[in-house]
Amino acid sequence: MAVEMAWFSALCDDDYEFLGVPDAQLTSTFEHCRNIVLTADRYGFDNVLLPSGYALGIDNTVFAAGMAQQTSLRMLLAIRCGEMVVPQLARQLGTLDQMMGGRLTVNIISSDVPGEKLESEPRYRRSTEIMYALRELLDGRSLDFHGDFLDLQVEPPRARTVSGRSPLFYFGGLSEAARECAAAAADVFLMWPDTTDKVLEVKADMDARAAAKGRSLRYGWRSHVIVRETEDEARAAARRLLSKLDADAGEEIRKRSLDTVSAGVANQNALRESADDEGYVERHLWTGVGRARSGAGAAIVGDPDQVLAKINELTAAGIEAFVLSGYPHAAECDLFARHVLPHIDHGRVEFEPHPVNVS
């Protein structure tokens, strides 16, 4: 089964040679992030995640527009729910997809709006309503919707996607409310790193939730990777990455994220606490990245055969899309692309998504 292989462009001040030690050469500028995307494109990746952070780095939508004509990659644009008016967002996404020639995909983030604090359940209900309204408009249908958070009666924008349909929605979250939101509205459910048995457990739960709503989901895996010619070299690279990290600095970096109290982050913290003294929760799954990063906090670590075997293991468990990254991002992209990517049957995730179930 072909899987989608995506890389990550560090738009949110998240690129280091030594984790937690700022480097002026790796700051999130247009040129630096552009270089990461073009590196991934040159090596034949299928997609690239463009993250979003209100107070961090550079704006990903503006960046995507600037890159639209410079790359043949799909772009997975992170959208933080509630930060834009839905009709305006639909027009913006339709325009972007035109500029990209139909290569846009969307990562829906159910975060608080800066300056606001919503509890998990209403925040995810808002996200479900936004995904419903956005899909209706991007599919070219008139919208007459009166929910708890959106009250809209509007025609679809003239700026349509190349296909005339909504881009795929990638989405992740582990709380009860997040799972219900994903089951109702997502197309690709993204998981952060965990042991394979936990991946299977979450997938079974999400399959059942989606089926109960008359839908089905595809599954993705978002993690870091460290690949070297030998396992010893890979583990040494992991140790080197943390060799200059100050514990207080790592805590400060984690607190910068808007999502530091989510169930997903709590799960990454618990995963790290269950690891051995070197940070390994499995032989090739290292949790050290989470010491200075909120969000996906673990990396696949090993030689090329070991990294490939882990990816194949996850593929057999039902993962169809991988979003990978490493430090520094362009250098690790080069290493993964030369050592592992040629041995993976990969291509863009393509399927007809089910309608959003907003009931």
GUMAR-404103 format. One record per atom (N, C-alpha, C): residue in one letter; z negated, y negated, x negated. Coordinates in steps of 0.2 Angstrom, whole numbers, padded with zeros to 4 digits, always signed. Layout:
AZYX ...
//
This chain:
M+0000+0006-0004 M+0000+0000+0000 M+0000-0006-0004 A+0005-0011-0003 A+0005-0017-0007 A-0001-0021-0005 V-0004-0025-0010 V-0009-0029-0008 V-0007-0036-0011 E-0010-0041-0008 E-0009-0048-0010 E-0014-0050-0016 M-0011-0052-0021 M-0015-0054-0027 M-0014-0062-0028 A-0020-0065-0027 A-0021-0072-0027 A-0025-0074-0033 W-0024-0080-0036 W-0028-0083-0041 W-0032-0089-0038 F-0035-0093-0041 F-0040-0098-0039 F-0039-0104-0044 S-0037-0110-0040 S-0037-0116-0044 S-0043-0120-0044 A-0046-0122-0049 A-0053-0125-0049 A-0053-0132-0047 L-0052-0134-0041 L-0052-0141-0039 L-0059-0144-0038 C-0064-0140-0038 C-0071-0142-0036 C-0075-0142-0042 D-0073-0145-0048 D-0077-0145-0054 D-0080-0139-0056 D-0076-0133-0056 D-0079-0127-0057 D-0075-0123-0062 D-0074-0126-0068 D-0071-0123-0073 D-0075-0124-0080 Y-0076-0118-0084 Y-0080-0119-0089 Y-0078-0114-0095 E-0079-0115-0101 E-0079-0110-0106 E-0086-0107-0107 F-0091-0111-0106 F-0098-0108-0106 F-0101-0111-0099 L-0103-0106-0095 L-0105-0107-0088 L-0110-0112-0088 G-0110-0118-0084 G-0115-0123-0084 G-0114-0128-0089 V-0110-0128-0093 V-0109-0133-0099 V-0102-0137-0097 P-0103-0143-0095 P-0097-0147-0093 P-0092-0148-0099 D-0086-0147-0098 D-0081-0148-0103 D-0076-0153-0101 A-0075-0158-0104 A-0070-0164-0102 A-0063-0161-0102 Q-0061-0156-0106 Q-0054-0153-0105 Q-0053-0149-0099 L-0059-0147-0096 L-0058-0142-0090 L-0060-0146-0083 T-0061-0153-0084 T-0062-0156-0078 T-0057-0156-0072 S-0059-0156-0066 S-0054-0155-0060 S-0050-0161-0060 T-0045-0162-0064 T-0040-0167-0063 T-0033-0164-0060 F-0029-0168-0058 F-0022-0165-0055 F-0019-0161-0061 E-0019-0164-0067 E-0015-0160-0072 E-0018-0153-0074 H-0025-0153-0074 H-0028-0147-0076 H-0027-0142-0070 C-0028-0144-0064 C-0028-0139-0059 C-0020-0137-0058 R-0016-0142-0059 R-0009-0140-0059 R-0007-0135-0064 N-0010-0135-0070 N-0008-0130-0075 N-0011-0123-0073 I-0017-0123-0069 I-0019-0116-0067 I-0014-0113-0062 V-0012-0117-0057 V-0007-0115-0052 V+0000-0113-0055 L+0002-0117-0060 L+0009-0115-0063 L+0008-0109-0067 T+0002-0108-0070 T+0001-0102-0074 T+0001-0095-0069 A-0002-0096-0064 A-0002-0091-0059 A+0005-0089-0056 D+0009-0095-0055 D+0015-0094-0053 D+0020-0091-0058 R+0019-0093-0064 R+0023-0090-0069 R+0022-0082-0070 Y+0016-0080-0069 Y+0014-0073-0070 Y+0016-0069-0063 G+0018-0072-0058 G+0020-0068-0052 G+0014-0067-0047 F+0009-0071-0047 F+0004-0070-0042 F+0007-0072-0035 D+0004-0069-0029 D+0007-0070-0023 D+0004-0077-0019 N-0002-0079-0021 N-0005-0084-0017 N-0010-0088-0022 V-0012-0094-0020 V-0017-0097-0024 V-0022-0101-0020 L-0029-0100-0021 L-0034-0103-0017 L-0035-0110-0019 L-0035-0115-0015 L-0036-0122-0016 L-0043-0123-0013 P-0048-0123-0016 P-0055-0124-0013 P-0056-0131-0011 S-0061-0132-0007 S-0063-0139-0004 S-0070-0140-0005 G-0072-0146-0008 G-0079-0148-0008 G-0079-0156-0007 Y-0083-0158-0002 Y-0083-0165-0001 Y-0085-0170-0007 A-0090-0168-0011 A-0092-0172-0016 A-0090-0170-0023 L-0086-0164-0023 L-0084-0161-0029 L-0077-0162-0031 G-0075-0163-0037 G-0068-0162-0039 G-0063-0167-0035 I-0057-0164-0034 I-0052-0168-0031 I-0050-0165-0024 D-0046-0169-0020 D-0045-0167-0013 D-0039-0162-0013 N-0040-0156-0010 N-0036-0151-0010 N-0030-0152-0006 T-0030-0156+0000 T-0024-0157+0004 T-0019-0161+0000 V-0021-0166-0003 V-0017-0171-0007 V-0014-0167-0013 F-0018-0163-0016 F-0016-0158-0022 F-0010-0154-0019 A-0011-0150-0013 A-0006-0146-0011 A+0000-0149-0010 A+0000-0155-0007 A+0006-0159-0006 A+0010-0161-0012 G+0006-0162-0017 G+0009-0164-0024 G+0012-0158-0027 M+0009-0152-0026 M+0011-0146-0029 M+0017-0142-0025 A+0018-0144-0019 A+0023-0141-0014 A+0029-0139-0017 Q+0032-0144-0021 Q+0039-0143-0024 Q+0039-0141-0031 Q+0033-0139-0034 Q+0032-0137-0041 Q+0031-0130-0041 T+0030-0126-0036 T+0028-0119-0037 T+0031-0115-0031 S+0032-0109-0032 S+0035-0104-0027 S+0029-0100-0024 L+0023-0101-0026 L+0017-0098-0024 L+0016-0100-0016 R+0013-0095-0013 R+0009-0097-0007 R+0003-0101-0009 M+0001-0105-0004 M-0006-0109-0006 M-0010-0107+0000 L-0016-0106-0002 L-0022-0104+0003 L-0026-0110+0003 L-0025-0115+0008 L-0028-0121+0008 L-0035-0121+0012 A-0041-0122+0008 A-0047-0122+0012 A-0048-0128+0016 I-0050-0127+0022 I-0051-0132+0027 I-0058-0132+0030 R-0062-0137+0029 R-0069-0137+0031 R-0069-0140+0039 C-0071-0136+0043 C-0071-0137+0050 C-0075-0143+0052 G-0072-0147+0056 G-0075-0153+0058 G-0074-0160+0054 E-0071-0159+0048 E-0070-0165+0044 E-0064-0169+0046 M-0059-0166+0050 M-0053-0169+0053 M-0053-0168+0060 V-0049-0173+0064 V-0048-0172+0071 V-0042-0166+0071 V-0043-0162+0076 V-0039-0156+0076 V-0031-0158+0077 P-0029-0162+0082 P-0022-0164+0082 P-0019-0167+0076 Q-0023-0171+0072 Q-0021-0174+0066 Q-0020-0168+0061 L-0025-0163+0061 L-0025-0158+0056 L-0019-0153+0057 A-0017-0152+0064 A-0011-0148+0065 A-0005-0151+0063 R-0004-0158+0063 R+0002-0161+0061 R+0002-0161+0053 Q-0004-0162+0050 Q-0004-0162+0043 Q-0002-0155+0040 L-0005-0149+0043 L-0003-0143+0041 L+0004-0141+0042 G+0007-0143+0048 G+0014-0142+0049 G+0018-0146+0044 T+0016-0152+0042 T+0020-0155+0037 T+0020-0152+0030 L+0014-0150+0029 L+0013-0146+0022 L+0017-0140+0022 D+0017-0136+0027 D+0021-0130+0027 D+0028-0131+0027 Q+0031-0137+0030 Q+0038-0139+0029 Q+0039-0140+0021 M+0034-0144+0018 M+0035-0146+0011 M+0035-0140+0007 M+0032-0134+0009 M+0031-0128+0005 M+0036-0123+0006 G+0040-0125+0011 G+0045-0120+0013 G+0043-0114+0017 G+0037-0115+0020 G+0034-0109+0024 G+0029-0105+0021 R+0026-0108+0015 R+0021-0104+0011 R+0014-0105+0012 L+0012-0109+0017 L+0005-0111+0018 L+0001-0106+0022 T-0005-0104+0019 T-0010-0100+0022 T-0016-0105+0022 V-0021-0103+0027 V-0027-0107+0028 V-0033-0104+0027 N-0038-0106+0023 N-0045-0103+0022 N-0049-0108+0026 I-0052-0105+0032 I-0056-0109+0037 I-0063-0108+0034 I-0066-0114+0033 I-0073-0114+0030 I-0078-0118+0036 S-0083-0114+0038 S-0087-0116+0043 S-0093-0120+0041 S-0092-0125+0037 S-0097-0129+0034 S-0099-0135+0038 D-0105-0137+0036 D-0108-0144+0039 D-0103-0149+0037 V-0102-0154+0041 V-0099-0160+0039 V-0104-0164+0035 P-0102-0167+0030 P-0107-0171+0026 P-0111-0176+0030 G-0117-0176+0029 G-0122-0180+0033 G-0124-0177+0040 E-0122-0171+0041 E-0124-0168+0048 E-0127-0161+0046 K-0131-0159+0051 K-0134-0152+0050 K-0134-0149+0056 L-0130-0143+0057 L-0130-0139+0063 L-0133-0132+0061 E-0136-0129+0066 E-0138-0122+0065 E-0132-0118+0065 S-0133-0112+0062 S-0128-0107+0061 S-0124-0106+0068 E-0127-0104+0073 E-0124-0102+0079 E-0119-0107+0082 P-0122-0113+0083 P-0117-0118+0086 P-0112-0120+0081 R-0113-0120+0074 R-0108-0122+0069 R-0102-0117+0069 Y-0104-0110+0070 Y-0098-0106+0071 Y-0095-0106+0077 R-0098-0107+0083 R-0095-0108+0089 R-0090-0114+0089 R-0092-0119+0085 R-0087-0125+0084 R-0081-0123+0080 S-0082-0118+0075 S-0077-0116+0071 S-0072-0112+0075 T-0075-0108+0080 T-0070-0104+0084 T-0066-0108+0088 E-0069-0113+0091 E-0065-0118+0095 E-0060-0121+0091 I-0061-0123+0085 I-0057-0127+0081 I-0051-0122+0079 M-0052-0116+0078 M-0047-0111+0076 M-0043-0110+0082 Y-0046-0109+0088 Y-0042-0108+0094 Y-0037-0114+0095 A-0040-0120+0095 A-0036-0126+0096 A-0030-0127+0091 L-0032-0126+0085 L-0027-0127+0080 L-0021-0121+0080 R-0023-0115+0082 R-0018-0110+0083 R-0013-0112+0089 E-0016-0114+0094 E-0012-0116+0100 E-0007-0121+0098 L-0009-0127+0095 L-0005-0132+0093 L+0000-0130+0088 L-0002-0126+0083 L+0003-0124+0078 L+0008-0119+0080 D+0006-0115+0085 D+0011-0110+0089 D+0015-0114+0093 G+0014-0121+0094 G+0019-0125+0098 G+0017-0125+0105 R+0011-0123+0107 R+0009-0123+0114 R+0005-0130+0116 S+0006-0132+0122 S+0001-0138+0124 S-0006-0135+0125 L-0010-0140+0123 L-0017-0138+0123 L-0021-0142+0129 D-0024-0138+0133 D-0029-0141+0138 D-0035-0137+0137 F-0040-0139+0133 F-0046-0135+0132 F-0052-0140+0132 H-0057-0137+0135 H-0063-0141+0137 H-0069-0136+0135 G-0071-0137+0128 G-0077-0132+0126 G-0083-0136+0125 D-0087-0133+0121 D-0094-0136+0119 D-0093-0141+0114 F-0088-0141+0110 F-0087-0146+0104 F-0080-0149+0105 L-0075-0146+0108 L-0069-0149+0108 L-0067-0151+0115 D-0064-0157+0117 D-0062-0158+0123 D-0055-0162+0123 L-0050-0157+0123 L-0043-0160+0121 L-0038-0158+0126 Q-0034-0163+0128 Q-0028-0161+0132 Q-0022-0165+0128 V-0018-0161+0125 V-0013-0164+0120 V-0007-0159+0119 E-0002-0162+0118 E+0004-0159+0116 E+0004-0157+0109 P+0008-0152+0107 P+0008-0150+0100 P+0012-0155+0096 P+0011-0156+0090 P+0014-0161+0085 P+0021-0159+0085 R+0025-0164+0083 R+0032-0163+0082 R+0033-0159+0075 A+0029-0161+0071 A+0029-0158+0064 A+0027-0150+0065 R+0032-0146+0065 R+0030-0139+0066 R+0031-0135+0059 T+0028-0129+0058 T+0028-0125+0052 T+0035-0122+0052 V+0037-0120+0047 V+0044-0117+0046 V+0045-0111+0051 S+0040-0107+0051 S+0041-0101+0056 S+0040-0103+0063 G+0038-0109+0065 G+0036-0111+0071 G+0029-0108+0074 R+0026-0104+0069 R+0020-0101+0071 R+0014-0104+0066 S+0008-0103+0068 S+0002-0105+0064 S+0002-0101+0058 P+0000-0104+0052 P-0002-0100+0046 P-0007-0095+0048 L-0008-0090+0043 L-0013-0085+0044 L-0020-0089+0042 F-0025-0087+0046 F-0032-0089+0045 F-0036-0084+0041 Y-0038-0086+0035 Y-0043-0082+0031 Y-0050-0085+0032 F-0055-0081+0032 F-0061-0083+0034 F-0066-0078+0032 G-0072-0081+0030 G-0078-0076+0028 G-0085-0079+0030 G-0089-0074+0031 G-0096-0076+0033 G-0100-0069+0035 L-0106-0069+0034 L-0110-0063+0035 L-0115-0063+0040 S-0117-0069+0043 S-0122-0070+0048 S-0119-0067+0054 E-0124-0066+0059 E-0121-0063+0066 E-0116-0068+0069 A-0118-0074+0068 A-0113-0079+0071 A-0107-0080+0068 A-0107-0079+0061 A-0101-0079+0057 A-0096-0073+0059 R-0099-0067+0059 R-0096-0061+0061 R-0092-0062+0068 E-0096-0064+0073 E-0093-0065+0079 E-0087-0070+0079 C-0088-0075+0075 C-0082-0080+0074 C-0076-0077+0071 A-0077-0073+0066 A-0072-0070+0063 A-0068-0065+0067 A-0072-0061+0071 A-0069-0056+0075 A-0065-0059+0081 A-0067-0065+0083 A-0063-0069+0088 A-0057-0073+0086 A-0057-0075+0079 A-0052-0080+0077 A-0049-0079+0071 A-0052-0075+0066 A-0049-0074+0060 A-0043-0069+0059 D-0039-0070+0054 D-0034-0065+0053 D-0036-0060+0047 V-0038-0064+0042 V-0040-0060+0036 V-0047-0062+0035 F-0052-0056+0035 F-0059-0057+0034 F-0060-0057+0026 L-0062-0062+0023 L-0064-0062+0016 L-0071-0060+0015 M-0072-0055+0010 M-0079-0053+0008 M-0080-0056+0001 W-0086-0058+0000 W-0088-0059-0007 W-0090-0053-0010 P-0091-0052-0017 P-0092-0046-0020 P-0098-0042-0018 D-0098-0036-0017 D-0103-0032-0016 D-0101-0025-0018 T-0106-0020-0017 T-0105-0013-0019 T-0100-0010-0014 T-0096-0005-0016 T-0091-0003-0011 T-0094+0000-0005 D-0100+0003-0005 D-0103+0006+0001 D-0104+0000+0006 K-0106-0005+0003 K-0108-0011+0008 K-0101-0014+0011 V-0096-0014+0007 V-0089-0016+0009 V-0087-0012+0015 L-0088-0005+0014 L-0086-0001+0020 L-0090-0002+0026 E-0096-0003+0025 E-0101-0005+0030 E-0099-0011+0034 V-0098-0016+0030 V-0096-0023+0034 V-0089-0022+0037 K-0084-0018+0034 K-0078-0017+0037 K-0078-0013+0044 A-0082-0008+0044 A-0083-0004+0050 A-0086-0009+0056 D-0091-0013+0054 D-0094-0017+0059 D-0089-0022+0061 M-0085-0025+0057 M-0080-0030+0059 M-0074-0027+0063 D-0072-0021+0061 D-0067-0018+0065 D-0070-0017+0072 A-0076-0015+0073 A-0079-0014+0080 A-0079-0020+0084 R-0081-0026+0080 R-0082-0032+0084 R-0075-0035+0086 A-0070-0034+0081 A-0064-0037+0083 A-0060-0033+0089 A-0061-0026+0089 A-0058-0022+0094 A-0061-0023+0101 A-0068-0025+0101 A-0071-0027+0107 A-0068-0033+0110 K-0065-0037+0106 K-0062-0044+0108 K-0054-0043+0109 G-0052-0037+0108 G-0045-0035+0109 G-0041-0038+0103 R-0044-0038+0097 R-0040-0040+0091 R-0041-0035+0085 S-0038-0036+0080 S-0039-0032+0074 S-0039-0037+0068 L-0042-0035+0062 L-0043-0039+0056 L-0040-0036+0050 R-0037-0040+0045 R-0036-0037+0039 R-0042-0040+0034 Y-0042-0037+0028 Y-0048-0038+0024 Y-0046-0041+0017 G-0050-0045+0014 G-0049-0048+0008 G-0055-0048+0004 W-0055-0049-0003 W-0060-0048-0008 W-0060-0054-0012 R-0065-0059-0013 R-0065-0065-0017 R-0070-0064-0022 S-0068-0063-0029 S-0072-0062-0034 S-0069-0065-0041 H-0073-0065-0046 H-0071-0066-0052 H-0069-0060-0056 V-0066-0061-0062 V-0064-0055-0066 V-0064-0057-0073 I-0066-0052-0077 I-0066-0053-0085 I-0063-0046-0087 V-0057-0047-0090 V-0054-0041-0093 V-0052-0042-0100 R-0054-0037-0104 R-0052-0037-0111 R-0049-0030-0113 E-0047-0030-0119 E-0044-0023-0121 E-0049-0018-0121 T-0055-0019-0122 T-0060-0014-0122 T-0066-0016-0117 E-0070-0011-0115 E-0075-0013-0111 E-0081-0016-0115 D-0082-0015-0121 D-0087-0018-0125 D-0085-0026-0126 E-0078-0027-0127 E-0076-0034-0127 E-0077-0038-0121 A-0076-0034-0115 A-0076-0037-0109 A-0084-0039-0108 R-0088-0035-0109 R-0095-0036-0108 R-0098-0041-0113 A-0095-0042-0119 A-0097-0047-0124 A-0094-0054-0121 A-0088-0054-0118 A-0086-0060-0115 A-0090-0062-0109 A-0093-0058-0105 A-0098-0060-0100 A-0104-0063-0103 R-0107-0059-0108 R-0113-0062-0111 R-0111-0069-0114 R-0106-0070-0118 R-0104-0076-0121 R-0103-0082-0115 L-0101-0080-0109 L-0100-0085-0104 L-0107-0088-0102 L-0112-0084-0102 L-0119-0086-0100 L-0123-0089-0106 S-0120-0088-0112 S-0124-0089-0118 S-0127-0096-0119 K-0124-0101-0116 K-0127-0108-0116 K-0130-0111-0110 L-0131-0106-0105 L-0133-0108-0098 L-0141-0110-0098 D-0142-0116-0096 D-0149-0118-0095 D-0151-0116-0088 A-0157-0113-0086 A-0158-0110-0080 A-0159-0116-0075 D-0161-0122-0077 D-0162-0128-0072 D-0155-0130-0071 A-0151-0130-0076 A-0144-0133-0075 A-0140-0128-0070 G-0141-0122-0070 G-0138-0117-0066 G-0140-0118-0059 E-0147-0119-0058 E-0149-0120-0051 E-0146-0127-0048 E-0146-0132-0052 E-0143-0138-0050 E-0136-0137-0048 I-0132-0133-0052 I-0125-0132-0050 I-0124-0128-0043 R-0129-0123-0042 R-0129-0120-0036 R-0130-0124-0030 K-0135-0129-0031 K-0137-0134-0025 K-0131-0139-0023 R-0126-0140-0028 R-0121-0144-0026 R-0117-0142-0020 S-0116-0136-0019 S-0112-0133-0013 S-0115-0135-0007 L-0111-0136-0002 L-0113-0137+0005 L-0115-0131+0009 D-0114-0125+0005 D-0116-0119+0009 D-0121-0115+0005 T-0126-0118+0002 T-0131-0115-0002 T-0136-0110+0003 V-0136-0112+0009 V-0141-0108+0013 V-0138-0103+0018 S-0132-0101+0017 S-0128-0097+0021 S-0130-0090+0020 A-0129-0085+0025 A-0131-0078+0024 A-0127-0075+0018 G-0120-0077+0017 G-0116-0075+0012 G-0119-0076+0005 V-0122-0082+0004 V-0125-0084-0002 V-0131-0080-0003 A-0135-0080+0002 A-0142-0076+0002 A-0140-0068+0000 N-0134-0066+0002 N-0132-0059+0000 N-0131-0058-0007 Q-0127-0064-0009 Q-0125-0064-0017 Q-0132-0064-0021 N-0137-0068-0019 N-0143-0069-0022 N-0146-0062-0022 A-0147-0058-0017 A-0150-0052-0016 A-0146-0047-0021 L-0140-0047-0021 L-0136-0043-0025 L-0138-0044-0033 R-0138-0050-0035 R-0140-0052-0041 R-0147-0049-0043 E-0152-0050-0038 E-0158-0048-0040 E-0159-0040-0040 S-0154-0036-0037 S-0154-0029-0038 S-0151-0026-0044 A-0148-0031-0048 A-0144-0029-0054 A-0149-0026-0059 D-0146-0023-0064 D-0150-0021-0070 D-0151-0027-0075 D-0154-0026-0081 D-0156-0032-0085 D-0150-0036-0087 E-0145-0033-0088 E-0139-0036-0090 E-0135-0040-0084 G-0137-0038-0078 G-0134-0041-0072 G-0129-0037-0069 Y-0128-0031-0071 Y-0124-0026-0068 Y-0127-0022-0062 V-0124-0023-0056 V-0126-0019-0050 V-0122-0013-0049 E-0116-0013-0052 E-0112-0007-0053 E-0110-0007-0060 R-0107-0002-0063 R-0105-0002-0070 R-0100-0008-0071 H-0096-0009-0067 H-0090-0014-0068 H-0091-0020-0063 L-0097-0021-0060 L-0098-0027-0056 L-0104-0031-0058 W-0102-0036-0061 W-0107-0040-0065 W-0109-0047-0061 T-0116-0048-0060 T-0118-0053-0055 T-0120-0060-0059 G-0119-0060-0066 G-0121-0066-0070 G-0118-0072-0067 V-0112-0072-0065 V-0108-0078-0063 V-0113-0082-0058 G-0116-0078-0053 G-0120-0081-0048 G-0126-0085-0051 R-0127-0085-0057 R-0133-0089-0060 R-0131-0096-0060 A-0125-0098-0060 A-0123-0105-0060 A-0117-0106-0055 R-0117-0103-0050 R-0112-0104-0045 R-0114-0102-0038 S-0113-0106-0033 S-0115-0104-0026 S-0108-0102-0023 G-0109-0096-0019 G-0103-0093-0017 G-0102-0086-0020 A-0095-0084-0021 A-0094-0078-0024 A-0097-0078-0031 G-0102-0073-0032 G-0106-0074-0038 G-0106-0068-0042 A-0101-0064-0042 A-0100-0058-0046 A-0093-0057-0049 A-0092-0053-0054 A-0086-0052-0057 A-0085-0045-0059 I-0078-0043-0058 I-0076-0036-0060 I-0075-0037-0068 V-0079-0032-0072 V-0079-0033-0079 V-0077-0026-0082 G-0072-0026-0086 G-0070-0020-0090 G-0064-0020-0094 D-0061-0015-0096 D-0055-0014-0099 D-0050-0014-0094 P-0043-0015-0096 P-0038-0015-0090 P-0038-0009-0086 D-0039-0003-0088 D-0039+0003-0084 D-0045+0003-0079 Q-0051+0001-0082 Q-0057+0000-0077 Q-0056-0005-0072 V-0054-0011-0074 V-0053-0016-0069 V-0048-0014-0063 L-0042-0011-0066 L-0037-0008-0061 L-0040-0003-0056 A-0045+0002-0059 A-0048+0007-0055 A-0052+0004-0050 K-0056-0001-0052 K-0060-0005-0047 K-0056-0008-0041 I-0051-0011-0043 I-0046-0014-0038 I-0043-0008-0033 N-0041-0003-0036 N-0039+0003-0032 N-0044+0006-0028 E-0050+0006-0030 E-0056+0008-0026 E-0057+0004-0020 L-0056-0003-0021 L-0057-0007-0016 L-0051-0007-0011 T-0045-0006-0014 T-0039-0005-0009 T-0040+0001-0005 A-0042+0006-0008 A-0043+0012-0004 A-0049+0011+0002 A-0053+0007+0000 A-0059+0005+0005 A-0056+0000+0011 G-0050-0002+0010 G-0047-0006+0016 G-0045-0014+0014 I-0046-0015+0007 I-0045-0022+0005 I-0038-0023+0004 E-0035-0028+0007 E-0027-0029+0007 E-0026-0036+0003 A-0031-0040+0002 A-0029-0046-0001 A-0035-0048-0006 F-0033-0049-0012 F-0038-0051-0018 F-0037-0058-0020 V-0043-0062-0020 V-0043-0069-0023 V-0047-0069-0029 L-0044-0069-0035 L-0048-0068-0041 L-0048-0075-0045 S-0053-0075-0049 S-0054-0081-0054 S-0057-0079-0060 G-0058-0083-0065 G-0061-0081-0071 G-0062-0088-0075 Y-0066-0087-0080 Y-0068-0093-0084 Y-0065-0093-0092 P-0062-0098-0094 P-0058-0103-0091 P-0053-0100-0086 H-0051-0104-0081 H-0047-0101-0076 H-0040-0099-0078 A-0037-0104-0082 A-0030-0102-0084 A-0030-0097-0089 A-0035-0097-0094 A-0035-0092-0099 A-0036-0085-0096 E-0041-0084-0091 E-0042-0078-0088 E-0036-0075-0084 C-0033-0080-0081 C-0027-0079-0077 C-0022-0075-0081 D-0021-0078-0087 D-0016-0075-0092 D-0018-0068-0094 L-0025-0067-0095 L-0027-0060-0097 L-0026-0055-0092 F-0028-0057-0086 F-0027-0052-0080 F-0020-0051-0079 A-0016-0056-0079 A-0009-0055-0078 A-0005-0051-0083 R-0007-0051-0089 R-0004-0047-0094 R-0007-0040-0094 H-0013-0039-0093 H-0016-0032-0094 H-0017-0028-0087 V-0017-0032-0081 V-0018-0028-0075 V-0013-0029-0070 L-0011-0035-0069 L-0006-0037-0063 L+0000-0032-0063 P+0003-0031-0069 P+0009-0027-0069 P+0009-0020-0066 H+0002-0018-0065 H+0001-0011-0063 H-0001-0010-0056 I-0001-0016-0052 I-0003-0017-0045 I+0003-0018-0041 D+0004-0014-0036 D+0010-0015-0031 D+0007-0020-0026 H+0010-0026-0027 H+0008-0032-0023 H+0013-0036-0020 G+0011-0040-0015 G+0016-0045-0012 G+0012-0048-0006 R+0015-0053-0003 R+0012-0057+0002 R+0009-0053+0008 V+0003-0055+0010 V+0001-0052+0016 V+0005-0055+0022 E+0008-0050+0026 E+0013-0052+0031 E+0011-0048+0037 F+0010-0051+0043 F+0009-0047+0049 F+0008-0052+0055 E+0009-0050+0061 E+0009-0054+0067 E+0001-0054+0069 P-0002-0060+0069 P-0009-0060+0071 P-0010-0060+0078 H-0016-0058+0080 H-0018-0058+0087 H-0020-0065+0089 P-0019-0066+0095 P-0022-0073+0098 P-0029-0074+0097 V-0031-0080+0096 V-0039-0081+0095 V-0042-0080+0102 N-0048-0077+0102 N-0051-0075+0108 N-0057-0080+0109 V-0057-0085+0113 V-0062-0090+0113 V-0067-0089+0118 S-0066-0084+0122 S-0071-0083+0128 S-0078-0081+0125 
//
